[in-house]
């Protein structure tokens, strides 16, 4: 298999060198930050002609930032060859894809992949960009292998971890979500592995205050607040909750949503590093909760 891949890469290299015009890099617009991350990670940053307004503000500052409700004329003015989107964005702007396709633009609607689907997603994205379909998969395997190896090298016992995905009704990450799989890869024990999402395929699942308090009674090492679009909670807000006294002795940390939950090579690299530091190191971002002397009342 490895030999066959080497032969395919050699043939592609020869074709590209002898017929460069046939393989001109496409102009790409990404309307989902996860696609943007992965285009960059695959080496296609120079192909990007526009990105979503939800992309990180400091990334690719010279590019137009586009609303999910952008009009077709504004997109076509950027002369894209390919527009990368997802089904949620298409529902918010239902006529856009059809108009773009009629204008000769290739529209690829790809939803965020699961942990296990991610290698095939990278192959598909690389094919759209005209890049080596195996390079991203190899990088993914190396990243996951490095995170797992560093976790195994720790002399500390496996930390018990709870992720707060949303403050509202205290949802946690679903057992097969990207966040749960990353915690497990880094050697953590997801104490909410029994959570069940209310909708099939959802990345979050209800946990609730009663089970949070029961989990704390049973022993918890790390409470991760996923910070981002789904959860605006902060360390200070969590410390001010009426039941916060129960968190004493627990490592309380914030982790960006794009590093913990977004299917992304860039997120995996940064998130894996941060998570390893949270679980086994003494990162500056890792904070201990302050003493809170409010009375904690458990629900009946």
C-alpha positions in Angstrom: 0.0 0.0 0.0 2.8 2.4 0.9 4.6 1.6 -2.3 1.5 2.2 -4.4 1.0 5.6 -2.7 4.6 6.5 -3.5 4.0 5.6 -7.2 0.8 7.7 -7.3 2.6 10.7 -5.8 5.4 10.4 -8.3 3.0 10.3 -11.2 1.1 13.3 -10.0 4.4 15.2 -9.5 5.4 14.5 -13.1 2.0 15.5 -14.5 2.0 18.8 -12.4 5.5 19.7 -13.6 4.8 19.0 -17.2 1.3 20.4 -17.3 1.2 23.1 -14.6 -1.7 25.0 -16.2 -4.0 22.0 -15.8 -3.3 22.0 -12.0 -3.5 25.7 -11.3 -4.4 26.3 -7.6 -8.1 27.0 -7.2 -9.4 30.2 -5.5 -11.2 29.0 -2.4 -13.8 30.7 -0.2 -14.4 28.9 3.2 -17.7 29.7 5.0 -16.9 27.4 8.0 -13.9 28.0 10.3 -13.2 24.2 10.5 -12.7 24.1 6.7 -10.5 27.1 6.9 -8.3 25.5 9.6 -7.9 22.4 7.6 -7.2 24.2 4.3 -4.3 26.0 6.1 -3.1 22.8 7.7 -3.0 21.0 4.4 -0.8 23.8 2.9 -3.6 25.7 1.0 -3.5 29.0 2.8 -2.5 30.9 -0.4 -5.6 29.5 -2.1 -8.0 31.2 0.2 -9.8 34.2 -1.3 -12.3 34.7 1.6 -13.2 33.3 4.9 -16.1 33.2 7.3 -16.7 36.1 9.7 -16.5 33.5 12.5 -12.9 32.6 11.7 -10.4 33.7 14.3 -9.9 37.5 14.0 -6.1 37.3 13.8 -5.9 34.7 11.1 -5.4 35.8 7.5 -6.1 39.4 8.3 -5.9 40.5 4.6 -8.8 38.4 3.4 -12.5 39.4 3.2 -14.6 38.1 6.0 -18.0 36.9 4.9 -21.3 36.5 6.7 -23.2 33.2 6.4 -26.0 35.3 4.8 -23.7 36.8 2.2 -25.2 37.5 -1.2 -24.1 35.6 -4.3 -22.9 38.8 -6.0 -20.5 39.6 -3.2 -19.1 36.1 -3.4 -18.8 36.1 -7.2 -16.9 39.4 -7.0 -14.1 37.5 -5.3 -13.8 35.1 -8.3 -13.9 31.8 -6.5 -13.4 28.5 -8.1 -14.6 26.6 -5.0 -16.8 27.5 -2.1 -16.5 25.3 1.0 -19.6 25.3 3.2 -21.7 23.1 5.5 -25.4 22.2 5.7 -26.1 24.6 8.6 -24.8 27.5 6.5 -26.9 26.4 3.5 -30.0 26.3 5.6 -29.3 29.9 6.7 -28.8 31.0 3.1 -30.8 28.5 1.1 -30.5 30.0 -2.4 -26.8 30.7 -2.4 -25.4 27.4 -3.5 -27.7 27.0 -6.4 -26.9 30.5 -7.7 -23.2 29.9 -7.4 -23.4 26.6 -9.2 -25.3 28.2 -12.0 -22.5 30.7 -12.3 -19.9 27.9 -12.7 -18.6 27.8 -9.1 -18.0 24.5 -7.5 -19.8 24.3 -4.1 -18.7 21.6 -1.6 -21.0 21.3 1.4 -19.2 19.1 4.0 -20.4 18.8 7.5 -17.9 18.6 10.4 -16.7 15.0 10.5 -16.6 12.8 13.5 -13.4 11.6 15.0 -13.4 8.4 13.0 -14.5 10.1 9.8 -11.8 12.7 9.9 -9.1 10.9 7.8 -11.6 10.5 4.9 -12.6 14.1 5.3 -9.0 15.2 4.9 -8.6 13.1 1.8 -11.7 14.6 0.3 -10.6 18.2 1.1 -7.1 17.6 -0.3 -8.7 16.3 -3.5 -10.8 19.4 -3.8 -7.7 21.6 -3.4 -5.6 19.5 -5.7 -3.2 18.5 -2.9 -1.6 15.2 -1.8 -4.6 13.2 -0.4 -2.4 11.3 2.1 -0.3 14.1 3.5 -3.0 15.3 5.9 -3.9 11.8 7.0 -0.2 11.1 7.8 0.0 14.4 9.7 -3.2 13.4 11.6 -1.8 10.0 12.5 1.5 11.6 13.7 -0.4 14.2 15.9 -2.6 11.6 17.5 0.3 9.2 18.0 2.3 12.0 19.7 -0.5 13.0 22.0 -1.1 9.4 23.1 2.6 8.7 23.6 3.1 11.8 25.8 0.1 10.8 27.8 1.4 7.3 28.4 4.8 8.8 29.4 3.3 10.6 32.3 3.9 9.1 35.7 0.7 10.5 37.0 -2.5 8.4 37.2 -5.2 9.0 34.6 -7.0 12.2 35.7 -10.8 12.2 36.0 -12.2 14.9 33.7 -15.6 16.6 33.3 -16.2 18.9 30.3 -18.8 21.7 30.6 -20.0 22.2 27.0 -22.7 24.6 27.8 -23.6 26.4 31.1 -27.3 26.2 30.3 -28.6 23.0 31.9 -25.0 22.0 32.3 -24.5 20.0 29.1 -21.3 18.0 28.7 -19.7 16.5 25.6 -21.3 13.5 24.1 -19.3 10.2 24.6 -18.4 9.9 20.9 -17.8 13.6 20.3 -14.5 15.1 19.2 -14.0 16.6 22.7 -14.6 13.3 24.5 -12.3 11.4 22.1 -9.5 14.1 22.6 -9.8 13.8 26.4 -9.4 10.0 26.1 -6.5 10.3 23.7 -4.7 12.5 26.1 -5.1 9.9 28.9 -8.1 11.5 30.7 -11.1 9.6 32.1 -14.3 11.1 30.9 -16.5 10.8 34.0 -19.6 11.7 31.9 -19.1 8.8 29.5 -22.7 7.8 30.3 -24.2 11.0 29.0 -26.6 10.6 26.1 -27.3 13.3 23.5 -30.9 14.3 23.0 -30.4 14.3 19.2 -28.5 11.7 17.2 -25.2 13.0 16.1 -25.1 15.9 18.6 -21.7 16.7 20.1 -23.3 17.7 23.5 -25.5 15.8 26.0 -27.4 16.9 29.1 -25.7 16.2 32.5 -27.3 18.5 34.9 -26.4 19.9 38.3 -27.4 16.8 40.3 -25.0 14.6 38.4 -22.3 17.2 38.4 -22.4 17.3 42.2 -22.5 13.5 42.4 -19.5 13.4 40.1 -17.7 15.8 42.4 -18.5 13.6 45.4 -17.1 10.6 43.6 -13.9 12.4 42.9 -13.0 14.7 40.1 -9.5 16.1 39.1 -10.2 18.5 36.2 -13.3 20.6 35.3 -12.9 22.0 31.8 -15.1 24.9 30.7 -15.4 24.8 27.0 -15.3 28.5 26.0 -16.8 29.6 22.7 -20.0 30.1 20.7 -21.8 27.4 22.6 -20.7 28.5 26.1 -19.9 32.0 27.2 -19.1 30.9 30.8 -15.9 32.0 32.4 -13.8 30.9 35.3 -15.1 33.9 37.3 -18.7 33.0 36.5 -18.3 29.4 37.5 -16.6 30.4 40.7 -19.6 32.6 41.6 -22.1 29.8 41.2 -24.0 28.8 44.4 -22.5 25.3 44.3 -18.9 26.4 43.5 -17.6 25.3 46.9 -17.9 21.7 45.7 -15.2 22.5 43.2 -12.5 23.1 45.9 -9.5 20.9 45.2 -10.5 20.5 41.5 -8.4 22.0 38.7 -10.8 24.4 37.0 -9.8 25.6 33.5 -11.1 27.2 30.4 -10.3 25.7 27.0 -11.2 27.3 23.6 -14.0 25.5 21.8 -12.0 25.5 18.6 -9.2 23.6 20.3 -11.4 21.1 22.2 -14.3 20.4 19.9 -13.6 21.5 16.3 -12.5 18.7 13.9 -9.3 20.4 12.7 -5.6 19.6 12.4 -4.7 23.0 13.7 -7.1 22.6 16.6 -5.8 19.1 17.4 -2.2 20.3 17.5 -2.9 23.3 19.7 -5.7 21.6 21.7 -3.7 18.4 22.3 -0.7 20.5 23.6 -3.0 22.5 25.9 -4.9 19.5 27.2 -1.7 17.6 28.0 -0.5 20.6 29.9 -3.8 20.9 31.8 -3.9 17.2 32.7 -0.2 16.7 33.6 1.6 20.0 33.7 1.5 23.4 35.4 0.4 25.6 32.5 -0.2 29.3 33.4 -3.7 28.9 32.0 -4.5 26.3 34.5 -6.1 27.9 37.6 -7.2 26.6 40.9 -10.6 27.7 42.1 -10.8 30.3 44.8 -12.5 29.4 48.1 -16.2 30.1 47.9 -18.1 30.0 51.1 -21.6 29.8 49.7 -23.8 27.0 51.1 -24.1 24.2 48.6 -27.6 22.6 48.4 -28.0 19.5 46.4 -31.2 19.1 44.5 -33.7 16.6 45.9 
